[in-house]
């Protein structure tokens, strides 16, 4: 019997609908907001932690290649030194209470940057109201922040489209909805890919590798979903970088690593040809030193569709990994404990 007190499986299954609802809501809201003109923007900075930081990384990899100005993802306190009145800062926080993002948003305002806030409410929404800057609500409602990746990505992408930085943004979102619908329908069957992967993994520790930025973002998503959903230590890396260092750590203790690690290799259609060759070499090198190598191929039209497609497979795989161990994937009390202890008396 699966224990899922927060409805995480249902939330994952609603991923395509989440995108559509978020897109419709953001489109309507953006028509009423004043944003800077395209020619007044010299650079874009996205603020966010956790899943909001992952949303920023999605923007970097999906919108970045189409943008005429640089985009930087900042995960932490403060803002980069180059932030000034020519910077568009997008502050993203699911509940609007993320300590680091709130401080960074205030710093951006102090530097004179244009600020767009995205949250379900909280102090970030209050900051936007008090400062008279645009705010987009996170739609629809989901049980926890990590189930809201699409709902955080979509308003940010449409905001960039509105200022002329991401042409055709809604069409790429629609393509992602189509692909997530197909993948979701396959993943909710009795004998599905995610359940098979989770059963093969068992109690081994997962390592997730991807190629180029897109695959790397997906790999990070899998890693953190293994952490939070399955409550297991997990590791992520990205080619080509891992082929310049991390591969050196495999082989010496193969008799041990075969017993405790399995590799998930995330592939997509936008890999540089040499990155594809490097991943093939990694597959060959690790075949003898990990318990199994699982290759997951992205599907869909466009970078956004393929990235979110890989993310959805990861979401379901990590949920099934929790179910295999009899764990409830939803609650993560240790994270609340960290925040309470950081806040102090």
Secondary structure, DSSP 8 states (H G I E B T S, - for coil): ----TT-HHHHHHTHHHHHHHHHHHHHHHHTT-----GGG-SEEEEE--THHHHHHHHHHHHTGGG-SSEEEEE-SSS--TT-STTEEEEEE-SSS--HHHHHHHHHHHHTT-EEEEEESSHHHHHHHHHHT-EEEE--S--SSGGGGHHHHHHHHHHHHHHTTSSTTHHHHHHHHHHHHHHHHHHHTSSS-HHHHHHHHHTTSEEEEEEEHHHHHHHHHHHHHHHHHHS---EEEEEETGGGGTGGGGSSTTHHHHHHHEEEEEEE-TT--HHHHHHHHHHHHHHTTTSS-EEEEE--SSSHHHHHHHHHHHHHHHHHHHHHHTT--SS--HHHHHHHHHHH--
